[in-house]
């Protein structure tokens, strides 16, 4: 089988052999050049040939031509080639003819020109040797070892060049480095790496594979030694799956070209322990080599599987908690939505009410305490003509030029004292018109009861005032006219009932107006006239009334006075049609005098006719008498004619006067009737409004004694709603006093009502009613003074009060929920912030500082501390605290001293006198009093001790919460309060959540620290590994370049380390490595870095040291390490010695790789020179590297 990877020893031997041959060749050439050799024997393929060199130039040339090294001579001034052999021509791939006479520098790499010139300078002093790169004609770089010597030929100095090809040596060095790297990888690899040949035999295996698989695997058949079960899929499975579900892995399939990547496999070790591996297997072949095999990498995921199982269980528990919490939050969210909907409905109601206020015809205005306008409704815009933008912020009194019934200060004082005021104001609108306003003021207060604004409801009563004044004026004018008229003016309705009776009628008929109002009109007409009146003009309606139809003006009737006397009367009837029906106005004039005159005239005419007849009879007897009679008759006729004319003129004049008066009376009657109808209509509307009102209405009349003093208010009217409210009927309460009417009346109410009646100032108030007969439990009273009484409106506000109370309770509940939600949100934000900070921490020490700062906002009114369990599990230590907790608890105690750590769950003590106090609480007590007390008596002992010593109990309650992660107790969160009630259930719940978050974060940090430690630390010695060495070296070199200081590197190798493994076993070798690692850690500075380079080799990085100090410290380590006492199984291992190689930056290397290579070369020189010594890197070290 081809050895595709020779051993390190073989490669070293080959390199040493080549170097030896090179040194012999150089020495031979030097001796030949100096003429010290007479003959030379050359062993060639055709046997040994002896050449005589004295004077034998041909023999010398033949020797040079047959050399394995390239040889050439050059001029010392221009480096032109004078001669070169075939080997050199082959190296630069240029024909000999072209080489002779060319400049040798053209074949040197530009980066090595300066090195070549330096070697030439050294050759002038002795000899120059060094490694450089030649560039062949085809551009190939050829690493060579160049030796330059100066020879004097016939008085001329020429340079003699010996060029040795180092290509194979470099390849061998790369192979050595690869072999060393492979060995280190296999030794340091955390995975099990196994390399097999084409037959499936194991030819390489990492240390981890030997440990995990529990046997020596080298040169064994893979399938025989390692039986792996394949899981059905690469996503893994569980270790408990049956074999019948899995197939067996065979290495032959991989060798044949079937790779595996990320395949989960199961391995059962001989001792019965099961392992889960993540396997990656791929075929392996080496270019330009016949080797064929495969590599298998097994990553141990057993612990990860366990962690996944634990994590899965934790996730399931978290999902359950999240679902429960989600359900709780959904329920809370649903309730919150309901409350928000209710609040939205309430806001909508308020908006609707605001819109209703804007739609109201009344002007609603709100002013601040300085009378500046803060609210201006649409009704106010219509009433005054000012828009909202024009009015807001202006002074109400100035903008409307308001005239008050009394000084404004007194009105404000009354508003502040009573809360309201009502009155009439005279104001001027934007157009300059005077408006009369009925204004109702109410005082608005804030939540603290301080007045903040005045709400004014202004109603325009200008037209009503004008109509009222017109009615009053018309009534006065009509009453004056009617009373001035001598005729009877009577108004009757459709039912023939008298509604108007003036003073003229009272004089004519002898009745007063109160006696005949509402009486039938037939009372004033003679029954005889009614009985014999023409039915076409007068229709009998009943025995007590009649109905007039189509009667002519100035018709005559027979009237009847109160005393029963009858008289002729002239009648004129006018009809007036109103909305309420037809009104008849009857004008009656007593024409008794006129009738008497007419009777007298009639009687005179009758007497005159008798006399004429008598005189006619006498004419026949006497002409004279006839003439005389005729003359008398003419005279009498003239007198009668004159009397008739005068009478007619008087009648006509009186008729005209009467017609004018009647016309005026008719107009006044129409106006009076309109006013009466308006009053009746207003009264009807008022009555309808009162009867249809949803509020109870009571009309009270002032009752006075004989002296005119008010003694009570009696009920004169009430609506049906009032009967329903107080559960009594109207008839039973009419005429009763104030305290009998109102069941909620109290002593002193009469004075309050009387004061409002006398001052003409109403008031409003709300009362709670406890009378069982009253349906309402809350009523709102509004008392309005009248001319001779009071109007009391009672509104049932029970439902509004209940709504307000329910709204208040709902608002309080919503406020509590919102506060709880805010608190939960704050806690969630704080938990998230704490988790972010803890995840960003790089170490547990940093996490303790973060926790100490972040726990205070969670529990601002509590004292607390965080305890962490030591790795030994026998002590608990305080790592963070706030408040006064250090005075309440021990900073270090054992886990059994805390009930929470014993039970594995939170432990709450609400009283310091409890018998279940933790031992670590109240550390200021004399410990001598507690030494003999067991845990069950700790509470009683603490209380007794502190009471006996007079020391007050330092805390009222405390809570201990264990912090666990994956079943491991990580520590304890302790909270305490000196005030009762601070550790509520919410606080305890929050503390448990905080403890869980901290425990999980600390567990992750410790796991991260462990993984980081494993990734940069050597598990055996505790020193940094090679990976960390390379990263740190580059970092320290960069820092040294910036700060301009030196950096020392020390390579250390244990002498004859194989002796310990061979004689005492590998365990003894491990002890030697561990002891040396501990020794190095004790003998370096804090800024120094100690690493295990590999195997028995160690490396120290020492910043800011000179070469002298570096050498001194190396000598100190070399000498003092010999004093170590090493034993294994009570057997002395003897003394250990070290070989040390030193190199310093930047003198001996400017990169991490070069400085390590220099230190390694120095170490190799120390070992070659006999070991147990310190060697500093120099050019001579290259011969030993």
Long-range contacts (C-beta under 8 A, 24 or more apart in sequence): 1-197, 2-289, 2-290, 2-291, 4-286, 4-289, 4-290, 4-291, 5-175, 5-178, 5-179, 5-182, 6-175, 7-179, 8-176, 8-179, 8-180, 11-172, 11-173, 11-175, 11-176, 11-179, 12-176, 14-172, 15-169, 15-172, 15-173, 18-168, 18-169, 19-1183, 21-68, 22-69, 22-145, 22-164, 25-67, 25-68, 25-69, 25-162, 26-147, 26-162, 29-71, 29-149, 29-160, 29-162, 30-149, 32-60, 32-63, 33-149, 33-151, 33-160, 42-66, 69-162, 69-163, 69-164, 69-165, 70-144, 70-161, 70-162, 70-163, 70-164, 70-165, 71-160, 71-161, 71-162, 71-163, 72-99, 72-104, 72-160, 72-161, 72-163, 73-151, 73-158, 73-159, 73-160, 73-161, 74-104, 74-158, 74-159, 74-161, 75-158, 75-159, 76-120, 76-124, 76-150, 76-157, 76-158, 76-159, 78-103, 79-103, 79-104, 79-105, 79-120, 79-159, 80-104, 82-158, 87-163, 88-161, 88-163, 91-134, 91-136, 91-142, 91-144, 91-163, 91-165, 92-134, 92-135, 92-136, 92-137, 92-142, 93-136, 93-137, 93-138, 93-140, 94-136, 94-137, 104-161, 107-134, 107-135, 107-136, 108-132, 108-133, 108-134, 108-135, 109-133, 109-134, 109-135, 109-141, 116-146, 119-146, 119-148, 120-148, 120-159, 122-148, 123-148, 123-149, 123-150, 123-159, 124-150, 131-166, 131-1182, 134-163, 142-167, 143-167, 143-169, 143-170, 180-1094, 183-1094, 183-1095, 184-1026, 184-1094, 184-1095, 187-1094, 187-1095, 188-1025, 188-1026, 188-1094, 190-1014, 191-297, 191-298, 191-299, 191-300, 192-277, 192-297, 192-298, 192-299, 192-300, 193-295, 193-296, 193-297, 193-298, 194-222, 194-226, 194-295, 194-296, 194-297, 194-298, 195-284, 195-293, 195-294, 195-295, 195-296, 196-222, 196-251, 196-255, 196-293, 196-294, 196-295, 196-296, 197-291, 197-292, 197-293, 198-255, 198-291, 198-292, 198-293, 200-251, 200-252, 200-255, 203-293, 208-300, 209-298, 212-275, 212-298, 212-300, 213-267, 213-269, 214-269, 214-270, 214-271, 215-270, 222-251, 222-296, 223-250, 223-251, 223-252, 226-267, 227-267, 227-268, 228-265, 228-266, 228-267, 228-277, 228-279, 229-265, 229-266, 229-267, 230-263, 230-264, 230-265, 231-263, 231-264, 231-265, 231-266, 234-261, 234-262, 234-263, 234-264, 235-264, 236-264, 236-276, 236-305, 237-264, 238-305, 239-266, 239-274, 239-276, 239-302, 239-305, 241-266, 249-279, 251-281, 251-294, 251-296, 254-281, 254-282, 254-283, 254-294, 254-296, 255-283, 255-292, 255-293, 255-294, 256-283, 257-283, 259-283, 264-301, 265-298, 267-298, 274-302, 275-300, 275-302, 276-300, 276-301, 276-302, 276-304, 276-305, 277-301, 307-966, 310-966, 310-967, 314-966, 332-817, 332-821, 335-817, 336-814, 336-817, 336-818, 336-821, 339-810, 339-813, 339-814, 339-817, 342-810, 343-814, 346-807, 361-459, 361-460, 362-457, 362-458, 362-459, 363-437, 363-457, 363-458, 363-459, 363-460, 364-455, 364-456, 364-457, 364-458, 365-396, 365-455, 365-456, 365-458, 366-444, 366-453, 366-454, 366-455, 366-456, 367-396, 367-453, 367-454, 367-456, 368-452, 368-453, 368-454, 369-451, 369-452, 369-453, 369-454, 370-395, 371-395, 371-396, 371-397, 372-396, 373-399, 374-453, 375-455, 380-458, 383-429, 383-435, 383-458, 383-460, 384-427, 384-429, 384-430, 384-435, 385-429, 385-430, 385-431, 386-430, 396-456, 400-427, 400-428, 400-429, 401-427, 401-428, 402-426, 402-427, 403-427, 411-441, 414-761, 415-441, 415-442, 415-443, 415-454, 416-443, 416-451, 418-763, 419-443, 419-764, 420-763, 420-764, 421-761, 422-761, 422-762, 424-461, 425-458, 434-462, 435-460, 435-462, 436-460, 436-461, 436-462, 436-465, 437-461, 467-678, 470-675, 471-675, 471-678, 471-679, 474-668, 474-671, 474-672, 474-675, 475-672, 475-675, 477-668, 478-668, 478-669, 478-671, 478-672, 481-664, 481-665, 481-668, 482-665, 482-668, 482-669, 482-672, 485-661, 485-665, 486-589, 487-587, 487-588, 487-589, 487-658, 487-661, 487-662, 488-569, 488-586, 488-587, 488-588, 488-589, 488-590, 489-585, 489-586, 489-587, 489-665, 489-669, 490-521, 490-524, 490-585, 490-586, 490-588, 491-583, 491-584, 491-585, 491-586, 491-669, 491-673, 492-521, 492-583, 492-584, 492-586, 493-581, 493-582, 493-583, 493-584, 494-581, 494-582, 495-545, 496-520, 496-521, 496-522, 496-541, 496-545, 496-546, 496-547, 497-521, 498-523, 499-583, 499-676, 500-585, 500-669, 500-672, 505-588, 508-559, 508-561, 508-567, 508-569, 508-588, 508-590, 509-559, 509-560, 509-561, 509-562, 510-561, 510-562, 510-563, 511-562, 520-544, 520-545, 521-545, 521-546, 521-586, 522-546, 523-560, 524-559, 524-560, 524-588, 525-557, 525-558, 525-559, 525-560, 526-557, 526-558, 526-559, 526-560, 526-566, 527-560, 528-558, 528-566, 529-557, 529-558, 529-566, 548-573, 548-584, 556-591, 557-588, 559-588, 559-590, 567-592, 568-592, 568-595, 572-662, 574-666, 574-669, 576-669, 576-670, 576-673, 578-673, 578-674, 578-677, 579-677, 579-681, 580-677, 580-680, 580-681, 583-673, 583-677, 585-665, 585-666, 585-669, 585-673, 587-662, 587-665, 589-658, 594-651, 597-647, 601-643, 601-644, 601-647, 604-640, 605-640, 608-633, 608-636, 608-640, 690-719, 691-719, 691-720, 693-719, 693-721, 693-793, 694-721, 694-795, 695-721, 695-793, 695-794, 695-795, 695-796, 696-721, 696-722, 696-724, 696-725, 696-726, 696-793, 696-794, 696-795, 696-796, 697-721, 697-722, 697-791, 697-792, 697-793, 697-794, 698-722, 698-741, 698-742, 698-791, 698-792, 698-793, 698-794, 699-786, 699-789, 699-790, 699-791, 699-792, 700-738, 700-741, 700-753, 700-789, 700-790, 700-791, 700-792, 701-788, 701-789, 702-757, 702-788, 702-789, 702-790, 703-737, 710-754, 710-757, 710-758, 712-737, 712-738, 712-750, 713-737, 713-738, 713-750, 713-753, 713-754, 713-757, 713-789, 713-790, 714-738, 715-741, 716-789, 722-794, 724-775, 725-774, 725-775, 725-776, 725-779, 725-794, 725-796, 726-773, 726-774, 727-773, 727-774, 727-775, 728-773, 743-769, 743-771, 743-773, 743-774, 744-769, 744-770, 744-771, 744-774, 744-779, 753-783, 753-790, 756-783, 756-785, 756-790, 757-785, 757-789, 757-790, 759-785, 760-785, 761-785, 766-797, 777-801, 820-986, 823-986, 827-858, 827-990, 827-993, 830-854, 830-857, 830-858, 831-993, 831-994, 831-997, 834-994, 834-997, 834-998, 834-1001, 835-997, 835-1001, 838-997, 838-998, 838-1001, 838-1002, 838-1005, 839-1001, 839-1004, 841-1001, 841-1005, 843-1005, 843-1009, 844-868, 844-1002, 844-1005, 844-1006, 844-1009, 847-1001, 847-1002, 847-1005, 848-879, 848-880, 849-880, 851-879, 851-880, 851-998, 852-880, 852-881, 852-882, 855-880, 855-882, 855-994, 856-882, 858-990, 858-991, 858-994, 859-975, 859-987, 859-990, 859-991, 861-977, 861-979, 861-982, 862-975, 862-976, 862-977, 862-982, 862-983, 862-987, 863-888, 863-955, 863-975, 863-976, 863-977, 863-978, 864-973, 864-974, 864-975, 864-976, 865-889, 865-973, 865-974, 866-971, 866-972, 866-973, 866-974, 866-998, 867-971, 867-972, 867-973, 867-974, 868-970, 868-971, 868-1002, 869-895, 869-969, 869-970, 869-971, 869-972, 873-969, 876-901, 876-920, 876-971, 876-972, 879-971, 883-976, 884-954, 884-976, 884-978, 885-974, 885-976, 887-923, 887-924, 887-954, 888-921, 888-922, 888-923, 888-954, 888-955, 888-958, 888-976, 889-920, 889-921, 889-922, 889-923, 889-974, 889-976, 890-919, 890-920, 890-923, 891-923, 893-919, 893-920, 895-969, 896-935, 897-935, 898-960, 898-962, 898-972, 899-935, 899-960, 900-960, 900-961, 900-962, 900-972, 901-960, 901-962, 901-969, 901-972, 904-962, 904-964, 904-969, 905-962, 906-959, 906-960, 906-961, 906-962, 906-988, 906-991, 906-992, 907-959, 907-960, 907-961, 908-957, 908-958, 908-959, 908-983, 908-988, 909-939, 909-957, 909-958, 909-959, 910-956, 910-957, 910-980, 910-983, 911-956, 911-957, 912-939, 912-942, 912-943, 912-946, 912-953, 912-954, 912-955, 912-956, 912-957, 913-939, 913-940, 913-943, 913-953, 914-939, 915-939, 915-940, 917-942, 918-958, 918-960, 921-955, 921-958, 921-976, 922-946, 922-954, 922-955, 924-951, 924-954, 925-951, 954-978, 956-980, 957-982, 957-983, 958-983, 959-983, 959-988, 959-991, 961-991, 961-992, 961-995, 962-995, 963-995, 963-996, 963-998, 963-999, 963-1002, 964-999, 965-999, 965-1000, 965-1002, 965-1003, 966-1003, 968-1003, 970-999, 970-1002, 970-1003, 970-1006, 971-999, 971-1002, 973-998, 1018-1077, 1018-1091, 1018-1092, 1020-1070, 1020-1073, 1020-1074, 1020-1077, 1020-1092, 1021-1073, 1021-1074, 1021-1076, 1021-1077, 1021-1078, 1021-1092, 1022-1074, 1022-1077, 1022-1078, 1022-1081, 1023-1077, 1023-1080, 1023-1081, 1023-1090, 1023-1091, 1023-1092, 1023-1098, 1024-1089, 1024-1090, 1024-1091, 1024-1092, 1025-1091, 1025-1092, 1026-1091, 1026-1092, 1026-1093, 1026-1094, 1028-1089, 1028-1091, 1029-1089, 1029-1091, 1029-1093, 1029-1099, 1029-1101, 1030-1152, 1032-1089, 1032-1091, 1032-1101, 1033-1101, 1033-1152, 1033-1155, 1033-1156, 1034-1152, 1036-1089, 1036-1101, 1036-1103, 1037-1145, 1037-1150, 1037-1151, 1037-1152, 1037-1155, 1039-1103, 1040-1103, 1040-1104, 1040-1145, 1040-1146, 1041-1146, 1045-1103, 1045-1104, 1046-1104, 1046-1105, 1046-1106, 1046-1107, 1046-1144, 1046-1145, 1046-1146, 1046-1147, 1047-1101, 1047-1102, 1047-1103, 1047-1104, 1047-1105, 1047-1144, 1047-1145, 1047-1155, 1048-1100, 1048-1101, 1048-1102, 1048-1103, 1048-1105, 1048-1107, 1048-1109, 1048-1110, 1048-1142, 1048-1143, 1048-1144, 1048-1145, 1049-1099, 1049-1100, 1049-1101, 1049-1102, 1049-1142, 1049-1143, 1049-1144, 1049-1145, 1049-1155, 1049-1156, 1049-1158, 1049-1159, 1050-1099, 1050-1100, 1050-1102, 1050-1110, 1050-1113, 1050-1114, 1050-1117, 1050-1140, 1050-1141, 1050-1142, 1050-1159, 1051-1093, 1051-1097, 1051-1098, 1051-1099, 1051-1140, 1051-1141, 1051-1142, 1051-1143, 1051-1156, 1051-1159, 1051-1160, 1051-1162, 1051-1163, 1052-1080, 1052-1097, 1052-1098, 1052-1099, 1052-1100, 1052-1117, 1052-1138, 1052-1139, 1052-1140, 1052-1163, 1053-1096, 1053-1097, 1053-1098, 1053-1138, 1053-1139, 1053-1140, 1053-1163, 1053-1167, 1054-1096, 1054-1136, 1054-1137, 1054-1138, 1055-1136, 1055-1137, 1055-1138, 1055-1139, 1055-1167, 1055-1171, 1055-1172, 1056-1137, 1056-1171, 1057-1095, 1057-1096, 1060-1133, 1064-1128, 1064-1131, 1064-1133, 1065-1128, 1067-1128, 1068-1128, 1068-1133, 1071-1126, 1071-1127, 1071-1128, 1071-1133, 1072-1126, 1072-1133, 1072-1136, 1075-1124, 1075-1126, 1076-1121, 1076-1124, 1076-1136, 1079-1120, 1079-1121, 1079-1124, 1080-1117, 1083-1116, 1083-1117, 1083-1120, 1097-1163, 1099-1156, 1099-1159, 1105-1144, 1106-1144, 1107-1142, 1107-1144, 1107-1147, 1107-1176, 1110-1142, 1110-1144, 1111-1142, 1111-1174, 1111-1176, 1114-1140, 1114-1142, 1114-1174, 1115-1174, 1118-1172, 1118-1173, 1118-1174, 1137-1171, 1137-1172, 1138-1172, 1139-1163, 1139-1166, 1139-1167, 1139-1171, 1139-1172, 1139-1173, 1139-1175, 1140-1166, 1140-1173, 1140-1174, 1140-1175, 1141-1165, 1141-1166, 1141-1174, 1141-1175, 1141-1177, 1142-1174, 1142-1175, 1142-1176, 1142-1177, 1143-1176, 1143-1177, 1148-1177, 1157-1185, 1160-1185, 1161-1185
